[in-house]
């Protein structure tokens, strides 16, 4: 089974040119591929390469890539954009005057963290340019580790999903062999329904009542729903063996499972068959929860 999860975490560290760093990359489930990057100022030029590196390995998921960079005092220096900082301070004071006592005091640390306030010097930018390839190489290691983590989690997901698919198959079999679906049971039920109708009213045409009862029984038959459930089970097992992302296909298949279970419950005229249909819906909901994490 090659199922892959969209959930994982990995890190990689290295050092060069008087710097040391740690990449932390994590991913959670998402409808598409969304990569967000957090790095020290001066390294923004690496973002396109970071996004390309993620896209080469993954098709779906919300990603967060954080770079924690440390440097020796002589390795680099930073400067403060005082004009921008003063503007932020002035805006904070205006906001405080507007809100009055409800306003929280401006936090110097947060002000320094605002984009553009702390800037790399020209010397530092040159060092960052030299460091870029080393940082990207280290990121590749982190992304490889993340892919391995997602594959490992995917293997665990596959076991759970296989069990749920097996349970759906078992419940479908129970519904198919429900005694209420036998010819004798259907005949007895129709006979009883017609008898009650004849006893309840006068002038009713017995033959017409039989025809209507047979029509209702035909409409209540769930053979097609059971056949489709069996087909969906086979399709789900085939998806578990496919290479590449199958999450979207599984999402669609889960909707089809749910549709057939709903129809089965709506057509049921037997308490035991209804219980089977309701349990089917529970298992399908559990399946959909697991599928939300499949790439």
Rosetta silent file (secondary structure, phi, psi, omega in degrees, C-alpha in Angstrom):
SEQUENCE: XXXXXXXXXXXXXXXXXXXXXXXXXXXXXXXXXXXXXXXXXXXXXXXXXXXXXXXXXXXXXXXXXXXXXXXXXXXXXXXXXXXXXXXXXXXXXXXXXXXXXXXXXXXXXXXXXXXXXXXXXXXXXXXXXXXXXXXXXXXXXXXXXXXXXXXXXXXXXXXXXXXXXXXXXXXXXXXXXXXXXXXXXXXXXXXXXXXXXXXXXXXXXXXXXXXXXXXXXXXXXXXXXXXXXXXXXXXXXXXXXXXXXXXXXXXXXXXXXXXXXXXXXXXXXXXXXXXXXXXXXXXXXXXXXXXXXXX
SCORE:     score description
SCORE:     0.000 S_00000001
   1 L     0.000  135.968 -175.327    0.000    0.000    0.000 S_00000001
   2 L  -115.701   19.681 -178.963    1.355    3.399   -0.958 S_00000001
   3 L   -59.656  140.002  179.050   -1.136    5.641    0.832 S_00000001
   4 L  -123.708  139.314  176.484    0.394    8.893    2.114 S_00000001
   5 E   -84.387  163.287  173.077   -0.834   11.120    4.898 S_00000001
   6 L   -99.353    3.221 -176.796   -0.893   14.907    4.744 S_00000001
   7 L  -108.051  131.939  177.985    0.240   15.165    8.381 S_00000001
   8 E  -178.507  166.339  178.721    3.895   15.169    9.391 S_00000001
   9 E  -147.000  143.364  176.807    6.817   16.990   10.983 S_00000001
  10 E  -155.822  161.462  177.114   10.564   16.986   10.336 S_00000001
  11 E  -146.267  156.237  177.267   13.648   19.058   11.031 S_00000001
  12 E  -148.536  143.943 -177.932   17.197   19.351    9.720 S_00000001
  13 E  -132.921  156.037  177.666   20.166   21.357   10.968 S_00000001
  14 E  -166.147 -175.432  178.187   23.568   22.392    9.649 S_00000001
  15 E  -156.509  152.149  178.140   26.145   25.202    9.759 S_00000001
  16 E  -173.784  153.985  173.319   28.416   27.140    7.409 S_00000001
  17 L    53.357   34.874 -179.998   30.058   30.575    7.007 S_00000001
  18 L    80.151    5.838  178.640   29.794   31.326   10.731 S_00000001
  19 E  -112.848  152.271  167.286   26.053   30.516   10.778 S_00000001
  20 E  -131.027  149.458 -175.627   24.128   27.623   12.254 S_00000001
  21 E  -152.473  162.557  175.882   20.498   26.904   11.487 S_00000001
  22 E  -136.215  126.805  171.432   17.573   24.588   11.943 S_00000001
  23 E   -95.435  132.295  170.808   14.771   23.988    9.459 S_00000001
  24 E  -121.815  122.526 -179.122   11.439   22.885   10.881 S_00000001
  25 E  -125.314  133.859  178.319    8.812   21.762    8.382 S_00000001
  26 E  -138.374  156.658  178.152    5.328   20.556    9.199 S_00000001
  27 E  -143.513  148.085  173.643    2.216   19.788    7.204 S_00000001
  28 E  -132.553  174.992 -174.966   -1.474   19.228    7.899 S_00000001
  29 L   -68.291  147.626  178.918   -4.390   18.339    5.662 S_00000001
  30 L  -160.780  159.568 -178.544   -5.541   20.801    3.005 S_00000001
  31 L   -71.802  -31.429  179.327   -7.509   20.820   -0.242 S_00000001
  32 L  -132.813 -155.148  178.298   -4.496   21.882   -2.293 S_00000001
  33 E  -106.349  116.055 -179.278   -0.802   22.699   -1.822 S_00000001
  34 E  -129.316  117.392 -176.645   -0.203   25.748    0.356 S_00000001
  35 E  -115.301  123.738  176.337    3.350   26.555    1.493 S_00000001
  36 E  -118.093  138.500 -172.533    4.077   29.255    4.045 S_00000001
  37 E  -124.537  137.747  175.192    7.623   30.261    4.916 S_00000001
  38 E  -128.044  117.507 -177.124    9.056   32.069    7.922 S_00000001
  39 L  -140.138  163.813  174.626   12.694   33.201    7.705 S_00000001
  40 L   -64.627  153.685  176.964   14.936   35.967    9.023 S_00000001
  41 L   -56.110  143.297  178.765   14.938   39.244    7.034 S_00000001
  42 L   102.023  -10.416 -177.552   17.220   39.220    4.015 S_00000001
  43 L  -110.467   13.529 -176.226   16.436   35.684    2.874 S_00000001
  44 H   -59.382  -26.281 -178.348   13.202   36.389    1.014 S_00000001
  45 H   -65.138  -16.287 -179.677   14.825   35.557   -2.329 S_00000001
  46 H   -81.693  -14.060 -172.881   14.868   31.876   -1.304 S_00000001
  47 H   -57.673  -45.360  179.032   11.084   31.590   -1.073 S_00000001
  48 H   -58.210  -40.187  179.358   10.435   30.609   -4.736 S_00000001
  49 H   -67.975  -34.570  178.893   13.015   27.808   -4.504 S_00000001
  50 H   -65.271  -44.093 -179.647   11.488   26.637   -1.219 S_00000001
  51 H   -65.921  -38.028  178.092    8.026   26.424   -2.764 S_00000001
  52 H   -65.726  -39.389  179.922    9.375   24.557   -5.789 S_00000001
  53 H   -62.672  -39.626  178.131   11.159   22.073   -3.535 S_00000001
  54 H   -68.040  -42.374 -177.453    7.896   21.345   -1.706 S_00000001
  55 H   -65.520  -26.601  178.284    5.911   21.057   -4.950 S_00000001
  56 H   -67.582  -25.948 -174.225    8.375   18.450   -6.301 S_00000001
  57 H  -106.203  -28.674 -170.225    7.500   16.103   -3.447 S_00000001
  58 L  -127.968  150.434  179.386    3.935   16.871   -2.428 S_00000001
  59 L  -110.908  -28.039 -178.253    0.603   17.474   -4.143 S_00000001
  60 L  -140.499  153.514  175.693   -1.650   18.371   -1.214 S_00000001
  61 E   130.153  152.337  172.976   -1.344   19.801    2.282 S_00000001
  62 E   -97.009  119.683 -173.403   -0.835   23.025    4.205 S_00000001
  63 E  -111.461  144.371  171.952    2.878   23.448    4.880 S_00000001
  64 E  -127.724  120.058  177.747    4.801   25.641    7.292 S_00000001
  65 E  -113.667  117.394 -178.808    8.576   25.935    6.815 S_00000001
  66 E  -115.299  130.760  176.836   10.427   27.792    9.595 S_00000001
  67 E  -110.449  120.488  175.867   14.115   28.672    9.490 S_00000001
  68 E  -105.293  112.203 -172.584   15.845   29.386   12.791 S_00000001
  69 E  -115.066  129.059  176.094   19.181   31.027   11.995 S_00000001
  70 E  -119.756  149.761 -177.072   21.971   31.814   14.476 S_00000001
  71 E  -145.146  151.167  173.053   25.191   33.617   13.672 S_00000001
  72 L   -69.671  152.346 -176.030   28.432   34.616   15.319 S_00000001
  73 L   -56.524  -36.406 -177.421   28.670   38.323   16.154 S_00000001
  74 L   -84.138   -8.942 -175.146   31.318   38.878   13.533 S_00000001
  75 L   -77.308  -32.658 -176.367   29.476   36.875   10.883 S_00000001
  76 L  -159.974  163.969  177.603   26.694   39.339   10.220 S_00000001
  77 L  -142.525  157.042 -179.155   25.029   42.486   11.407 S_00000001
  78 E  -125.900  157.821  176.992   21.552   43.976   11.248 S_00000001
  79 E  -128.335  157.592 -179.931   20.262   47.532   11.208 S_00000001
  80 E  -105.199  129.175  175.675   16.993   49.093   12.361 S_00000001
  81 L   -80.010   90.056 -173.071   14.878   51.109    9.971 S_00000001
  82 H   -63.407  -34.770 -179.971   14.201   53.896   12.465 S_00000001
  83 H   -62.825  -44.099  178.840   11.841   55.784   10.142 S_00000001
  84 H   -68.591  -39.500  179.685    9.569   52.770    9.762 S_00000001
  85 H   -62.540  -43.099  179.340    9.821   51.958   13.458 S_00000001
  86 H   -62.317  -36.053  178.616    8.808   55.516   14.405 S_00000001
  87 H   -64.574  -44.231  177.938    5.802   55.233   12.105 S_00000001
  88 H   -61.390  -41.883  179.898    4.695   52.011   13.809 S_00000001
  89 H   -62.289  -43.576 -179.937    5.141   53.637   17.234 S_00000001
  90 H   -62.724  -40.970  178.954    3.064   56.641   16.183 S_00000001
  91 H   -65.575  -37.930  178.705    0.284   54.385   14.895 S_00000001
  92 H   -64.444  -39.871  179.307    0.343   52.407   18.135 S_00000001
  93 H   -66.809  -41.851  177.540   -0.019   55.608   20.161 S_00000001
  94 H   -60.140  -41.908  179.141   -2.936   56.817   18.035 S_00000001
  95 H   -64.608  -39.117  178.992   -4.655   53.484   18.529 S_00000001
  96 H   -63.672  -39.327  178.672   -4.067   53.682   22.288 S_00000001
  97 H   -65.999  -35.983 -179.771   -5.666   57.152   22.389 S_00000001
  98 H   -70.062  -42.518 -176.111   -8.689   55.866   20.480 S_00000001
  99 H   -85.053  -19.867  179.190   -9.203   52.799   22.653 S_00000001
 100 H    69.966 -135.880 -175.320   -8.309   54.464   25.938 S_00000001
 101 H   -67.088  -19.114 -179.003   -7.797   52.193   28.945 S_00000001
 102 H   -76.236  -12.861 -176.166   -8.725   49.097   26.916 S_00000001
 103 L   -79.167  134.453  174.727   -5.625   49.420   24.754 S_00000001
 104 L   -79.738  144.874  179.377   -2.656   47.199   25.555 S_00000001
 105 L   -64.732  149.122  179.748    0.726   48.988   25.632 S_00000001
 106 L   -64.373  133.569 -179.161    2.884   48.645   22.538 S_00000001
 107 L   -93.531  116.717 -178.975    5.313   45.732   22.856 S_00000001
 108 H   -57.316  -38.371 -178.819    8.835   46.713   21.703 S_00000001
 109 H   -63.342  -41.783  179.345    9.672   43.132   20.778 S_00000001
 110 H   -68.135  -37.069  178.538    6.613   42.906   18.511 S_00000001
 111 H   -63.194  -41.297  178.200    7.400   46.247   16.945 S_00000001
 112 H   -67.122  -24.554 -178.990   10.908   45.053   16.088 S_00000001
 113 H   -82.415   -9.556  179.050    9.402   41.898   14.575 S_00000001
 114 L   -63.355  141.616 -176.295    7.273   43.874   12.092 S_00000001
 115 L   -57.881  129.401  175.678    8.372   43.303    8.514 S_00000001
 116 L    93.445  -12.914 -178.615   10.998   45.781    7.374 S_00000001
 117 L   -72.545  -48.069  176.702   11.907   47.196   10.811 S_00000001
 118 E   -99.460  123.701 -175.351   15.025   45.053   11.233 S_00000001
 119 E  -123.632  146.701  174.946   17.068   44.896    8.049 S_00000001
 120 E   -76.502  141.109  176.091   20.160   43.048    7.052 S_00000001
 121 L   -73.692  168.088  179.754   23.166   45.204    6.218 S_00000001
 122 H   -58.421  -38.358  179.694   24.805   44.953    2.814 S_00000001
 123 H   -63.528  -42.979 -179.962   27.531   42.802    4.327 S_00000001
 124 H   -65.855  -40.017  178.688   24.950   40.443    5.789 S_00000001
 125 H   -60.201  -39.542  177.713   23.046   40.258    2.500 S_00000001
 126 H   -65.121  -39.270  177.361   26.225   39.183    0.728 S_00000001
 127 H   -64.609  -40.601  179.065   26.765   36.517    3.379 S_00000001
 128 H   -63.176  -38.834  178.596   23.171   35.347    2.948 S_00000001
 129 H   -61.624  -41.804  178.038   23.666   35.054   -0.808 S_00000001
 130 H   -67.228  -28.639 -175.038   26.688   32.823   -0.237 S_00000001
 131 H   -85.601  -14.360 -171.384   24.691   30.810    2.293 S_00000001
 132 H   -53.558  -49.089 -177.441   21.623   30.288    0.108 S_00000001
 133 H   -65.225  -35.560  177.205   22.594   26.983   -1.488 S_00000001
 134 H   -65.844  -41.167  179.075   23.611   25.513    1.870 S_00000001
 135 H   -64.266  -41.966 -179.952   20.279   26.510    3.355 S_00000001
 136 H   -67.258  -37.799  177.743   18.374   24.988    0.439 S_00000001
 137 H   -62.133  -40.766  178.112   20.386   21.765    0.631 S_00000001
 138 H   -66.652  -37.347  176.837   19.494   21.504    4.295 S_00000001
 139 H   -62.320  -38.991  178.504   15.848   22.180    3.482 S_00000001
 140 H   -58.144  -40.020  177.822   15.892   19.304    0.995 S_00000001
 141 H   -62.691  -42.985  179.806   16.929   16.998    3.847 S_00000001
 142 H   -63.933  -40.937 -179.351   14.061   18.269    5.993 S_00000001
 143 H   -68.883  -35.925  175.086   11.538   17.786    3.177 S_00000001
 144 H   -62.272  -41.938  178.548   12.808   14.256    2.515 S_00000001
 145 H   -66.121  -36.949  177.383   12.327   13.476    6.201 S_00000001
 146 H   -65.304  -41.642  178.113    8.856   15.008    6.077 S_00000001
 147 H   -61.125  -39.500  178.591    7.956   12.849    3.069 S_00000001
 148 H   -66.385  -38.977  178.662    9.117    9.775    4.986 S_00000001
 149 H   -65.405  -41.077  179.207    7.026   10.812    8.001 S_00000001
 150 H   -66.782  -35.549  177.962    3.948   11.310    5.822 S_00000001
 151 H   -67.995  -39.612  178.696    4.505    7.895    4.214 S_00000001
 152 H   -64.813  -44.446  177.226    4.826    6.251    7.621 S_00000001
 153 H   -65.495  -34.369  177.776    1.639    7.894    8.830 S_00000001
 154 H   -63.011  -36.270  178.159    0.014    6.902    5.529 S_00000001
 155 H   -64.208  -39.102  177.193    0.815    3.248    6.198 S_00000001
 156 H   -67.531  -40.604  177.103   -0.993    3.473    9.531 S_00000001
 157 H   -60.381  -40.763 -177.603   -3.927    5.213    7.849 S_00000001
 158 H   -60.670  -38.743  179.206   -4.089    2.472    5.218 S_00000001
 159 H   -64.873  -43.351  179.797   -4.526   -0.185    7.899 S_00000001
 160 H   -64.749  -45.555 -177.989   -7.372    1.738    9.532 S_00000001
 161 H   -64.828  -39.748  177.726   -9.056    2.461    6.192 S_00000001
 162 H   -60.951  -40.180  177.638   -8.732   -1.168    5.077 S_00000001
 163 H   -64.261  -40.086  179.568  -10.464   -2.225    8.287 S_00000001
 164 H   -68.632  -39.113  176.527  -13.276    0.250    7.711 S_00000001
 165 H   -63.099  -40.888  177.042  -13.725   -0.874    4.121 S_00000001
 166 H   -61.327  -38.626  178.585  -13.873   -4.471    5.368 S_00000001
 167 H   -67.037  -39.318  176.333  -16.566   -3.492    7.855 S_00000001
 168 H   -61.653  -42.278  178.217  -18.601   -1.816    5.091 S_00000001
 169 H   -61.794  -41.857 -179.876  -18.304   -5.014    3.038 S_00000001
 170 H   -65.035  -43.253  179.805  -19.457   -7.089    6.008 S_00000001
 171 H   -67.084  -35.423  175.906  -22.471   -4.854    6.684 S_00000001
 172 H   -63.425  -40.008  178.175  -23.398   -4.931    2.999 S_00000001
 173 H   -65.086  -40.684  177.884  -23.325   -8.720    3.148 S_00000001
 174 H   -60.849  -43.757  179.602  -25.533   -8.676    6.243 S_00000001
 175 H   -63.588  -39.426 -178.027  -28.050   -6.448    4.474 S_00000001
 176 H   -65.076  -34.891 -177.366  -28.030   -8.686    1.407 S_00000001
 177 L   -99.999   15.455  177.281  -28.794  -11.783    3.488 S_00000001
 178 L   -61.680  129.641 -177.924  -31.324  -10.111    5.758 S_00000001
 179 H   -57.429  -26.914 -178.673  -34.285  -12.506    6.149 S_00000001
 180 H   -66.046  -15.019 -179.398  -36.703   -9.626    5.480 S_00000001
 181 H   -93.285   -1.283 -179.731  -35.483   -9.606    1.859 S_00000001
 182 L   -70.441  156.657 -178.859  -36.449  -13.249    1.179 S_00000001
 183 H   -61.404  -40.458 -179.072  -39.270  -13.998   -1.247 S_00000001
 184 H   -65.066  -40.991 -179.607  -41.354  -15.654    1.479 S_00000001
 185 H   -65.898  -42.476  179.413  -40.964  -12.676    3.821 S_00000001
 186 H   -63.726  -41.889 -179.446  -41.888  -10.195    1.089 S_00000001
 187 H   -63.549  -43.500 -179.115  -44.921  -12.304    0.105 S_00000001
 188 H   -66.244  -38.768 -179.916  -46.101  -12.536    3.699 S_00000001
 189 H   -66.964  -42.174  178.186  -45.656   -8.817    4.249 S_00000001
 190 H   -63.880  -41.855  179.876  -47.590   -7.948    1.096 S_00000001
 191 H   -61.083  -42.346  179.644  -50.366  -10.331    2.025 S_00000001
 192 H   -66.973  -39.799  179.239  -50.674   -8.753    5.461 S_00000001
 193 H   -63.886  -44.516  179.614  -50.694   -5.221    4.028 S_00000001
 194 H   -64.923  -39.576  179.727  -53.434   -6.056    1.539 S_00000001
 195 H   -61.419  -44.066 -179.186  -55.458   -7.793    4.229 S_00000001
 196 H   -65.178  -38.868  179.898  -55.332   -4.738    6.491 S_00000001
 197 H   -66.424  -40.042  179.900  -56.366   -2.429    3.653 S_00000001
 198 H   -66.948  -36.597  178.926  -59.307   -4.643    2.711 S_00000001
 199 H   -72.388  -26.265 -175.288  -60.463   -4.785    6.305 S_00000001
 200 H   -83.033  -21.708 -175.282  -60.155   -1.025    6.679 S_00000001
 201 L  -143.684  161.367  179.008  -62.324    0.034    3.755 S_00000001
 202 L  -108.082  150.814  175.621  -65.165   -1.027    1.550 S_00000001
 203 L    78.646   14.073  178.790  -65.293   -1.081   -2.189 S_00000001
 204 L   -84.627  138.277  179.795  -61.550   -1.509   -2.621 S_00000001
 205 L   -80.897  115.370 -174.577  -60.451   -3.551   -5.617 S_00000001
 206 H   -62.453  -42.778 -179.401  -58.422   -6.466   -4.285 S_00000001
 207 H   -64.333  -40.654  178.509  -56.514   -7.047   -7.521 S_00000001
 208 H   -64.103  -39.039  177.940  -55.611   -3.362   -7.788 S_00000001
 209 H   -62.023  -42.263  177.310  -54.395   -3.410   -4.183 S_00000001
 210 H   -60.007  -43.605  179.943  -52.166   -6.366   -4.938 S_00000001
 211 H   -61.739  -44.793  179.863  -50.701   -4.524   -7.919 S_00000001
 212 H   -64.353  -39.825  179.768  -50.004   -1.413   -5.851 S_00000001
 213 H   -64.430  -42.127  177.308  -48.428   -3.457   -3.083 S_00000001
 214 H   -62.888  -39.175  178.965  -46.154   -5.231   -5.536 S_00000001
 215 H   -63.446  -43.401  178.423  -45.151   -1.862   -7.015 S_00000001
 216 H   -63.630  -39.595  179.010  -44.301   -0.506   -3.578 S_00000001
 217 H   -64.963  -37.853  178.271  -42.265   -3.603   -2.801 S_00000001
 218 H   -63.665  -42.216  179.528  -40.366   -3.201   -6.053 S_00000001
 219 H   -66.112  -28.537 -178.310  -39.548    0.400   -5.217 S_00000001
 220 L   -84.246   -5.402 -178.913  -38.351   -0.676   -1.773 S_00000001
 221 L   -66.271  137.163 -175.409  -35.942   -3.261   -3.179 S_00000001
 222 L  -112.049   17.500 -177.535  -32.298   -2.459   -2.285 S_00000001
 223 H   -59.636  -43.303 -179.148  -30.521   -4.868   -4.633 S_00000001
 224 H   -64.349  -40.730  178.835  -29.069   -2.061   -6.767 S_00000001
 225 H   -62.902  -41.044  179.346  -27.810   -0.193   -3.702 S_00000001
 226 H   -66.913  -39.627  177.557  -26.121   -3.332   -2.401 S_00000001
 227 H   -62.237  -41.887  179.720  -24.531   -4.009   -5.787 S_00000001
 228 H   -68.213  -36.484  176.631  -23.171   -0.451   -5.890 S_00000001
 229 H   -61.949  -42.526  177.144  -21.831   -0.746   -2.342 S_00000001
 230 H   -61.661  -40.763  179.551  -19.939   -3.897   -3.375 S_00000001
 231 H   -65.721  -38.692  179.596  -18.554   -2.054   -6.413 S_00000001
 232 H   -67.572  -36.393  176.377  -17.451    0.870   -4.239 S_00000001
 233 H   -60.893  -45.392  178.497  -15.682   -1.520   -1.843 S_00000001
 234 H   -62.849  -40.562  179.507  -13.727   -2.980   -4.773 S_00000001
 235 H   -65.707  -39.043  179.385  -12.883    0.522   -6.028 S_00000001
 236 H   -64.085  -41.272  179.117  -11.682    1.586   -2.575 S_00000001
 237 H   -67.440  -34.675  176.690   -9.348   -1.403   -2.321 S_00000001
 238 H   -65.457  -38.840  178.900   -7.983   -0.635   -5.774 S_00000001
 239 H   -63.948  -35.618  179.093   -7.248    2.946   -4.678 S_00000001
 240 H   -61.525  -24.930 -178.051   -5.289    1.657   -1.682 S_00000001
 241 L   -95.465   -6.033 -177.927   -2.927   -0.061   -4.122 S_00000001
 242 L   -73.783  151.182  170.751   -2.470    2.917   -6.465 S_00000001
 243 L   -88.244  147.297  177.161    0.727    4.941   -6.644 S_00000001
 244 L    90.896  175.294 -178.243    0.482    8.680   -6.170 S_00000001
 245 L   -64.365  131.780  179.740   -2.086   10.903   -4.463 S_00000001
 246 L  -129.562    7.171 -175.349   -5.544    9.332   -4.200 S_00000001
 247 H   -58.558  -44.080 -178.664   -7.161   11.544   -1.568 S_00000001
 248 H   -64.925  -40.602  177.771   -9.474   13.374   -3.958 S_00000001
 249 H   -63.123  -40.497  178.813  -10.660   10.103   -5.517 S_00000001
 250 H   -65.540  -37.530  177.772  -11.306    8.705   -2.056 S_00000001
 251 H   -58.066  -46.579  179.676  -13.290   11.837   -1.133 S_00000001
 252 H   -64.081  -41.858 -178.127  -15.596   11.265   -4.090 S_00000001
 253 H   -65.034  -37.439  178.479  -15.923    7.551   -3.319 S_00000001
 254 H   -63.228  -36.312  175.893  -16.860    8.295    0.302 S_00000001
 255 H   -62.959  -39.674  178.989  -19.700   10.505   -0.955 S_00000001
 256 H   -67.384  -40.745  175.003  -20.953    7.609   -3.069 S_00000001
 257 H   -55.527  -47.677 -176.511  -20.772    5.246   -0.083 S_00000001
 258 H   -64.846  -38.124  179.767  -22.833    7.703    1.938 S_00000001
 259 H   -62.695  -44.280 -178.949  -25.418    8.132   -0.822 S_00000001
 260 H   -67.432  -38.638  179.021  -26.060    4.382   -1.048 S_00000001
 261 H   -65.085  -40.026  177.898  -26.310    4.030    2.740 S_00000001
 262 H   -62.531  -43.163 -179.620  -28.840    6.860    2.891 S_00000001
 263 H   -65.904  -39.892  178.163  -30.958    5.260    0.170 S_00000001
 264 H   -58.809  -45.580 -179.548  -30.796    1.882    1.892 S_00000001
 265 H   -64.900  -39.614 -178.055  -32.090    3.409    5.136 S_00000001
 266 H   -69.292  -29.071 -179.003  -34.878    5.305    3.348 S_00000001
 267 H   -87.882  -16.809 -172.871  -36.087    2.154    1.551 S_00000001
 268 L   -63.390  136.595  173.545  -35.864   -0.150    4.553 S_00000001
 269 L  -124.586   27.051 -179.085  -39.104   -1.593    5.893 S_00000001
 270 L  -139.163  135.631 -175.722  -37.451   -3.847    8.470 S_00000001
 271 H   -61.942  -41.863 -178.205  -35.994   -2.850   11.853 S_00000001
 272 H   -67.979  -39.522  178.158  -32.918   -5.053   11.543 S_00000001
 273 H   -65.760  -37.709  176.675  -32.172   -3.816    8.050 S_00000001
 274 H   -62.760  -41.941  177.886  -32.528   -0.221    9.289 S_00000001
 275 H   -61.097  -41.084  177.794  -30.019   -0.922   12.087 S_00000001
 276 H   -62.468  -43.201  179.064  -27.598   -2.310    9.515 S_00000001
 277 H   -63.150  -40.610  179.134  -28.036    0.805    7.362 S_00000001
 278 H   -66.254  -38.834  177.429  -27.449    3.123   10.323 S_00000001
 279 H   -66.665  -36.294  174.379  -24.293    1.260   11.283 S_00000001
 280 H   -57.149  -45.082 -179.881  -23.156    1.573    7.684 S_00000001
 281 H   -62.466  -38.538  178.770  -23.568    5.347    7.950 S_00000001
 282 H   -63.380  -47.430 -179.340  -21.512    5.416   11.162 S_00000001
 283 H   -63.765  -38.975  179.722  -18.643    3.452    9.601 S_00000001
 284 H   -65.363  -39.451  176.496  -18.736    5.630    6.479 S_00000001
 285 H   -62.557  -41.133  177.136  -18.517    8.781    8.617 S_00000001
 286 H   -63.835  -38.569  177.027  -15.500    7.298   10.406 S_00000001
 287 H   -62.279  -44.324 -178.891  -13.982    6.491    7.026 S_00000001
 288 H   -63.209  -35.197  176.870  -14.456   10.082    5.848 S_00000001
 289 H   -62.293  -41.643  178.408  -12.677   11.358    8.969 S_00000001
 290 H   -69.743  -39.149 -177.300   -9.626    9.248    8.119 S_00000001
 291 H   -66.429  -21.287  179.077   -9.725   10.153    4.440 S_00000001
 292 L   -61.939  -18.909 -179.287   -9.475   13.850    5.351 S_00000001
 293 L  -101.567    2.884 -177.317   -5.767   13.203    6.060 S_00000001
 294 E   -88.524  131.902  179.829   -4.976   11.304    2.858 S_00000001
 295 L   -66.264    0.000    0.000   -2.882   13.124    0.233 S_00000001
